[in-house]
Amino acid sequence: MVLGFNTSSPTDNAAIQMVSKIGADAQSAFVLIKESPDGYKDFTCQSYCRWGDYSGATPDPAADLSGETGVVWLTNQWNAPQINGSQAHWRTWNWAATP
């Protein structure tokens, strides 16, 4: 399995991360996929805006069904540098992962 998710804190900008696991093996450590260089702020939010609405994962439709693992395609959002203080500047990031 592959799981994509966001991490953030008051001192760390939102980052796309993932973990993977095969069968009964241990889960992998967090793998940093993309880190936002700035916070997600715009005129509709009080301080910082909520995050993580646009994420997903799907198995590769062209995968070899006889293999033990396959490719998973993931999508999540990250925030580009602010252009001005009133507009959020988020972007989509797509990547492929194999457990």
DSSP file (Angstrom, degrees, kcal/mol; ACC not computed):
  #  RESIDUE AA STRUCTURE BP1 BP2  ACC     N-H-->O    O-->H-N    N-H-->O    O-->H-N    TCO  KAPPA ALPHA  PHI   PSI    X-CA   Y-CA   Z-CA
    1    1 A M              0   0    0      0, 0.0    20,-2.2     0, 0.0     2,-0.4   0.000 360.0 360.0 360.0 153.7    0.0    0.0    0.0
    2    2 A V  E     -A   20   0A   0     18,-0.2     2,-0.4    95,-0.1    18,-0.2  -0.999 360.0-168.3-131.0 135.4    1.0    3.6   -0.5
    3    3 A L  E     -A   19   0A   0     16,-2.7    16,-1.9    -2,-0.4     2,-0.4  -0.987   3.1-162.9-128.8 123.1   -0.5    6.5    1.5
    4    4 A G  E     +A   18   0A   0     -2,-0.4     2,-0.3    14,-0.2    14,-0.2  -0.834  23.4 152.8-102.1 143.6    0.0   10.2    0.6
    5    5 A F  E     -A   17   0A   0     12,-2.6    12,-3.1    -2,-0.4     2,-0.3  -0.961  37.1-108.6-159.0 169.9   -0.8   12.9    3.2
    6    6 A N  E     -A   16   0A   0     -2,-0.3     2,-0.3    10,-0.2    10,-0.2  -0.815  21.8-167.3-106.7 149.1    0.1   16.4    4.3
    7    7 A T  E     +A   15   0A   0      8,-1.9     8,-2.2    -2,-0.3     2,-0.3  -0.970  19.6 146.8-127.7 149.9    2.1   17.5    7.3
    8    8 A S        -     0   0    0     -2,-0.3     5,-0.2     6,-0.2     6,-0.1  -0.965  15.8-177.5-166.6 169.3    2.3   21.0    8.7
    9    9 A S        -     0   0    0      3,-2.2     3,-0.3    -2,-0.3    -2,-0.0  -0.938  52.2 -82.2-159.9 176.0    2.6   22.9   12.0
   10   10 A P  S    S+     0   0    0      0, 0.0     3,-0.1     0, 0.0    -1,-0.0   0.765 133.0  32.9 -60.1 -22.1    2.7   26.5   13.2
   11   11 A T  S    S+     0   0    0      1,-0.1     2,-0.5     2,-0.1    -3,-0.0   0.517 113.1  65.8-110.8  -8.0    6.4   26.6   12.2
   12   12 A D  S    S-     0   0    0     -3,-0.3    -3,-2.2     3,-0.0     3,-0.1  -0.964  76.8-130.0-120.1 128.9    6.5   24.3    9.2
   13   13 A N        -     0   0    0     -2,-0.5    26,-0.1    23,-0.2    -6,-0.1  -0.280  48.0 -75.1 -67.0 159.7    4.7   25.0    5.9
   14   14 A A        -     0   0    0     24,-0.2    22,-2.8    21,-0.1     2,-0.4  -0.267  55.6-171.6 -57.4 139.6    2.5   22.3    4.4
   15   15 A A  E     -AB   7  35A   0     -8,-2.2    -8,-1.9    20,-0.2     2,-0.5  -0.986  23.2-128.3-134.9 144.9    4.4   19.4    2.9
   16   16 A I  E     +AB   6  34A   0     18,-3.7    17,-2.9    -2,-0.4    18,-1.4  -0.822  39.4 166.9 -89.6 128.7    3.3   16.4    0.8
   17   17 A Q  E     -AB   5  32A   0    -12,-3.1   -12,-2.6    -2,-0.5     2,-0.3  -0.860  15.2-163.9-134.6 169.8    4.6   13.2    2.3
   18   18 A M  E     -AB   4  31A   0     13,-1.4    13,-2.4    -2,-0.3     2,-0.3  -0.984   7.2-161.6-150.5 160.3    4.0    9.5    1.8
   19   19 A V  E     -A    3   0A   0    -16,-1.9   -16,-2.7    -2,-0.3     2,-0.3  -0.931  11.5-161.5-133.6 160.7    4.5    6.1    3.4
   20   20 A S  E     -A    2   0A   0     -2,-0.3     8,-2.8   -18,-0.2     2,-0.3  -0.943   6.5-175.2-140.3 163.8    4.4    2.6    1.9
   21   21 A K        -     0   0    0    -20,-2.2     2,-0.5    -2,-0.3     6,-0.1  -0.967  12.4-153.5-159.0 140.6    4.0   -0.9    3.2
   22   22 A I    >   -     0   0    0      4,-0.3     3,-2.1    -2,-0.3    47,-0.1  -0.982  59.3 -57.3-121.0 120.6    4.1   -4.4    1.7
   23   23 A G  T 3  S-     0   0    0     -2,-0.5     0, 0.0     1,-0.3     0, 0.0  -0.170 116.5 -15.8  52.6-131.3    2.2   -7.2    3.4
   24   24 A A  T 3  S+     0   0    0     -3,-0.1    -1,-0.3     2,-0.0     3,-0.1   0.413 107.1 116.2 -86.7   1.0    3.3   -7.8    7.0
   25   25 A D  S <  S-     0   0    0     -3,-2.1     3,-0.1     1,-0.1     2,-0.0  -0.184  77.2 -86.9 -64.2 163.5    6.5   -5.8    6.6
   26   26 A A        -     0   0    0      1,-0.1    -4,-0.3    -5,-0.1    -1,-0.1  -0.349  46.7-100.2 -69.4 151.9    7.0   -2.6    8.6
   27   27 A Q        -     0   0    0     -6,-0.1    -6,-0.2     1,-0.1    -1,-0.1  -0.440  42.7-111.2 -67.4 145.7    5.7    0.7    7.3
   28   28 A S        -     0   0    0     -8,-2.8    -1,-0.1     1,-0.1     3,-0.1  -0.219  34.2 -96.3 -69.7 167.0    8.3    2.9    5.7
   29   29 A A        -     0   0    0      1,-0.2    -9,-0.2   -10,-0.1    -1,-0.1  -0.340  59.5 -73.1 -71.2 165.9    9.5    6.1    7.2
   30   30 A F        -     0   0    0    -11,-0.1     2,-0.5    -2,-0.1   -11,-0.2  -0.412  48.0-152.5 -60.4 137.2    7.9    9.4    6.0
   31   31 A V  E     -B   18   0A   0    -13,-2.4   -13,-1.4    -3,-0.1     2,-0.4  -0.975  11.6-134.3-115.4 118.7    9.1   10.2    2.5
   32   32 A L  E     +B   17   0A   0     -2,-0.5   -15,-0.2   -15,-0.2     3,-0.1  -0.593  29.5 170.8 -73.8 124.3    9.1   14.0    1.6
   33   33 A I  E     -     0   0A   0    -17,-2.9     2,-0.3    -2,-0.4   -16,-0.2   0.842  66.1 -11.6 -98.7 -49.5    7.5   14.5   -1.8
   34   34 A K  E     -B   16   0A   0    -18,-1.4   -18,-3.7    43,-0.1     2,-0.4  -0.940  58.6-154.5-157.3 130.3    7.1   18.3   -2.0
   35   35 A E  E     -B   15   0A   0     -2,-0.3   -20,-0.2   -20,-0.3   -21,-0.1  -0.917  22.1-124.5-110.8 134.4    7.4   21.0    0.6
   36   36 A S        -     0   0    0    -22,-2.8   -23,-0.2    -2,-0.4    44,-0.2  -0.557  10.1-149.7 -73.4 134.6    5.6   24.3    0.3
   37   37 A P  S    S+     0   0    0      0, 0.0     2,-0.3     0, 0.0    -1,-0.1   0.554  78.6  27.2 -82.1  -5.9    8.0   27.3    0.5
   38   38 A D  S    S-     0   0    0     41,-0.6   -24,-0.2   -24,-0.1    41,-0.2  -0.961  89.1 -92.6-149.1 162.0    5.3   29.6    2.0
   39   39 A G        -     0   0    0     -2,-0.3     2,-0.9   -26,-0.1    43,-0.1  -0.301  40.7-108.4 -73.0 162.5    2.1   29.3    4.1
   40   40 A Y        +     0   0    0      9,-0.2     9,-2.5    48,-0.1     2,-0.4  -0.819  57.5 152.2 -96.4 100.7   -1.3   29.1    2.6
   41   41 A K        +     0   0    0     -2,-0.9     2,-0.3     7,-0.2     7,-0.1  -0.978   8.6 150.7-132.3 140.8   -2.9   32.5    3.3
   42   42 A D    >   -     0   0    0     -2,-0.4     3,-1.5     5,-0.1    45,-0.2  -0.944  58.4 -85.4-155.9-179.2   -5.6   34.5    1.5
   43   43 A F  T 3  S+     0   0    0     43,-1.8    44,-0.1    -2,-0.3    43,-0.1   0.631 117.7  62.6 -67.9 -14.5   -8.3   37.0    2.1
   44   44 A T  T 3  S+     0   0    0     42,-0.2     2,-0.3     2,-0.0    -1,-0.3   0.552  95.4  69.9 -88.2  -7.4  -10.9   34.3    3.0
   45   45 A C  S <  S-     0   0    0     -3,-1.5     4,-0.1     1,-0.1    -3,-0.1  -0.801  72.9-137.2-114.4 152.6   -9.1   33.0    6.1
   46   46 A Q  S    S-     0   0    0     -2,-0.3    -1,-0.1     2,-0.3     3,-0.1   0.968  89.5 -25.3 -71.0 -54.4   -8.4   34.5    9.5
   47   47 A S  S    S-     0   0    0      1,-0.6     2,-0.3    -6,-0.0    -5,-0.1   0.588 130.3  -0.3-122.6 -75.8   -4.7   33.5    9.8
   48   48 A Y  S    S-     0   0    0     -7,-0.1    -1,-0.6    -9,-0.0    -2,-0.3  -0.900  76.8-119.0-118.5 153.3   -3.9   30.4    7.8
   49   49 A C        -     0   0    0     -9,-2.5    -9,-0.2    -2,-0.3    -4,-0.0  -0.470  30.3 -95.7 -90.6 159.6   -6.3   28.5    5.7
   50   50 A R        -     0   0    0     -2,-0.1     2,-0.3     1,-0.0    -1,-0.1  -0.207  46.5-156.1 -64.7 167.1   -7.4   24.9    6.0
   51   51 A W        +     0   0    0      1,-0.1   -45,-0.1     2,-0.0    -1,-0.0  -0.971  50.7  50.9-148.2 154.4   -5.5   22.4    3.8
   52   52 A G        +     0   0    0     -2,-0.3     3,-0.2     2,-0.1    -1,-0.1   0.618  54.2 128.9  98.4  16.3   -5.7   19.0    2.1
   53   53 A D        +     0   0    0      1,-0.2     2,-0.8    -3,-0.1    -2,-0.0   0.778  68.7  57.9 -71.8 -25.2   -9.0   19.1    0.1
   54   54 A Y  S    S+     0   0    0      2,-0.0     2,-0.3     0, 0.0    -1,-0.2  -0.666  75.3 115.2-113.9  77.6   -7.4   18.0   -3.1
   55   55 A S        +     0   0    0     -2,-0.8     2,-0.3    -3,-0.2    21,-0.2  -0.968  26.5 151.2-139.2 156.1   -5.7   14.7   -2.7
   56   56 A G  E     -C   75   0B   0     19,-2.2    19,-2.5    -2,-0.3     2,-0.3  -0.981  23.4-149.3-172.6 167.2   -6.1   11.2   -4.0
   57   57 A A  E     +C   74   0B   0     -2,-0.3    17,-0.2    17,-0.2    -2,-0.0  -0.992  14.2 175.2-147.6 144.6   -4.5    7.9   -5.0
   58   58 A T  E     -C   73   0B   0     15,-2.3    15,-3.0    -2,-0.3     2,-0.1  -0.991  33.6-108.3-149.7 143.0   -5.3    5.3   -7.6
   59   59 A P  E     -C   72   0B   0      0, 0.0    13,-0.2     0, 0.0    -2,-0.0  -0.390  48.9 -93.3 -67.9 150.6   -3.6    2.1   -8.8
   60   60 A D    >   -     0   0    0     11,-2.6     3,-1.8     1,-0.2    11,-0.1  -0.496  29.7-148.0 -64.5 120.7   -2.0    2.2  -12.2
   61   61 A P  T 3  S+     0   0    0      0, 0.0    -1,-0.2     0, 0.0     0, 0.0   0.700  97.5  53.0 -66.7 -16.8   -4.7    0.9  -14.6
   62   62 A A  T 3  S+     0   0    0      2,-0.1    -2,-0.1     3,-0.0     3,-0.0   0.204  83.0 136.5 -99.7  15.2   -1.9   -0.5  -16.8
   63   63 A A    <   -     0   0    0     -3,-1.8     2,-0.8     8,-0.1     7,-0.1  -0.254  65.0-109.8 -65.8 148.9   -0.3   -2.5  -14.0
   64   64 A D    >   -     0   0    0      1,-0.2     3,-1.6     5,-0.1    -1,-0.1  -0.713  26.1-155.3 -75.7 112.0    0.8   -6.1  -14.4
   65   65 A L  T 3  S+     0   0    0     -2,-0.8    -1,-0.2     1,-0.3    -2,-0.1   0.599  88.2  62.5 -70.7 -10.5   -1.7   -8.0  -12.4
   66   66 A S  T 3  S+     0   0    0      3,-0.0    -1,-0.3    -3,-0.0     2,-0.1   0.556  85.4  97.7 -90.0  -7.5    0.7  -10.9  -11.9
   67   67 A G  S <  S-     0   0    0     -3,-1.6     3,-0.1     1,-0.1    -4,-0.0  -0.370  76.5-129.9 -79.1 159.6    3.2   -8.8  -10.0
   68   68 A E  S    S+     0   0    0      1,-0.1     2,-0.3    -2,-0.1    -1,-0.1   0.819  92.5  17.1 -77.4 -32.1    3.5   -8.6   -6.2
   69   69 A T        -     0   0    0    -47,-0.1     2,-0.3    -5,-0.1    -5,-0.1  -0.910  70.0-171.2-134.1 163.7    3.5   -4.8   -6.2
   70   70 A G        -     0   0    0     -2,-0.3     2,-0.3    -7,-0.1    -5,-0.0  -0.855  33.5 -76.0-144.4 179.9    2.5   -2.2   -8.7
   71   71 A V        -     0   0    0     -2,-0.3   -11,-2.6    27,-0.2     2,-0.4  -0.617  35.2-160.0 -84.4 139.5    2.6    1.6   -9.3
   72   72 A V  E     -CD  59  97B   0     25,-3.0    25,-2.6    -2,-0.3     2,-0.5  -0.982   9.5-144.9-117.4 132.1    0.2    3.9   -7.4
   73   73 A W  E     -CD  58  96B   0    -15,-3.0   -15,-2.3    -2,-0.4     2,-0.3  -0.848  21.9-171.6 -97.2 130.5   -0.5    7.3   -8.8
   74   74 A L  E     -CD  57  95B   0     21,-3.1    21,-2.2    -2,-0.5     2,-0.4  -0.887  11.5-166.7-124.8 153.1   -1.0   10.0   -6.2
   75   75 A T  E     +CD  56  94B   0    -19,-2.5   -19,-2.2    -2,-0.3     2,-0.3  -0.997  18.1 150.7-136.9 138.8   -2.1   13.7   -6.3
   76   76 A N  E     - D   0  93B   0     17,-2.1    17,-3.0    -2,-0.4     2,-0.3  -0.935  36.5-104.6-154.6 177.3   -1.9   16.3   -3.6
   77   77 A Q  E     + D   0  92B   0     -2,-0.3     2,-0.3    15,-0.2    15,-0.2  -0.827  26.4 179.0-113.9 151.7   -1.6   20.1   -3.2
   78   78 A W  E     - D   0  91B   0     13,-2.2    13,-3.3    -2,-0.3     2,-0.5  -0.902  28.5-114.9-138.2 166.9    1.3   22.3   -2.3
   79   79 A N  E     - D   0  90B   0    -65,-0.3   -41,-0.6    -2,-0.3    11,-0.2  -0.926  20.2-149.5-114.5 122.0    1.6   26.1   -2.0
   80   80 A A        -     0   0    0      9,-2.6     9,-0.2    -2,-0.5     3,-0.1  -0.321  47.5 -68.0 -75.4 166.5    3.8   28.2   -4.3
   81   81 A P        -     0   0    0      0, 0.0    -1,-0.2     0, 0.0     2,-0.1  -0.249  63.2 -96.6 -56.3 144.4    5.3   31.4   -3.0
   82   82 A Q        -     0   0    0      1,-0.2     3,-0.1    -3,-0.1     6,-0.1  -0.370  26.1-162.5 -63.8 137.0    2.8   34.1   -2.3
   83   83 A I  S    S-     0   0    0      4,-0.4     2,-0.3     1,-0.4    -1,-0.2   0.853  78.7 -15.0 -84.0 -42.6    2.4   36.7   -5.1
   84   84 A N  S >  S-     0   0    0      3,-0.4     3,-0.7     0, 0.0    -1,-0.4  -0.892  79.0 -94.4-148.2 177.5    0.7   39.2   -2.7
   85   85 A G  T 3  S+     0   0    0     -2,-0.3     3,-0.1     1,-0.2    -3,-0.0   0.405 113.5  54.1 -80.9   4.6   -0.8   38.9    0.8
   86   86 A S  T 3  S+     0   0    0      1,-0.1   -43,-1.8   -44,-0.1     2,-0.5   0.470  93.8  67.6-119.7  -1.6   -4.4   38.4   -0.4
   87   87 A Q    <   -     0   0    0     -3,-0.7    -4,-0.4   -45,-0.2    -3,-0.4  -0.972  69.3-134.0-127.2 127.7   -4.3   35.4   -2.8
   88   88 A A        -     0   0    0     -2,-0.5   -46,-0.1   -48,-0.1   -48,-0.1  -0.430  15.6-160.6 -67.5 151.5   -3.6   31.8   -2.0
   89   89 A H        +     0   0    0     -9,-0.2    -9,-2.6    -2,-0.1     2,-0.1  -0.366  24.6 161.4-135.1  53.1   -1.3   30.3   -4.6
   90   90 A W  E     -D   79   0B   0    -11,-0.2     2,-0.3   -13,-0.0   -11,-0.3  -0.409  15.6-167.9 -83.0 157.6   -1.7   26.5   -4.4
   91   91 A R  E     -D   78   0B   0    -13,-3.3   -13,-2.2    -2,-0.1     2,-0.4  -0.888  21.7-112.2-135.8 163.1   -0.7   24.1   -7.0
   92   92 A T  E     -D   77   0B   0     -2,-0.3     2,-0.4   -15,-0.2   -15,-0.2  -0.817  23.9-163.2 -99.8 140.3   -1.3   20.4   -7.8
   93   93 A W  E     -D   76   0B   0    -17,-3.0   -17,-2.1    -2,-0.4     2,-0.4  -0.992   5.1-170.8-125.0 124.8    1.5   17.8   -7.5
   94   94 A N  E     +D   75   0B   0     -2,-0.4     2,-0.3   -19,-0.2   -19,-0.2  -0.907  13.1 162.5-113.0 141.7    1.2   14.4   -9.2
   95   95 A W  E     -D   74   0B   0    -21,-2.2   -21,-3.1    -2,-0.4     2,-0.4  -0.989  30.8-129.1-153.8 160.4    3.6   11.5   -8.6
   96   96 A A  E     -D   73   0B   0     -2,-0.3     2,-0.3   -23,-0.2   -23,-0.2  -0.907  26.2-176.5-112.6 140.9    3.9    7.8   -9.1
   97   97 A A  E     -D   72   0B   0    -25,-2.6   -25,-3.0    -2,-0.4   -27,-0.1  -0.981  16.9-156.0-137.8 148.4    5.1    5.5   -6.3
   98   98 A T              0   0    0     -2,-0.3   -27,-0.2   -27,-0.2   -78,-0.0  -0.995 360.0 360.0-121.1 127.0    5.8    1.8   -5.9
   99   99 A P              0   0    0      0, 0.0   -79,-0.1     0, 0.0   -28,-0.1   0.542 360.0 360.0 -57.5 360.0    5.6    0.2   -2.4
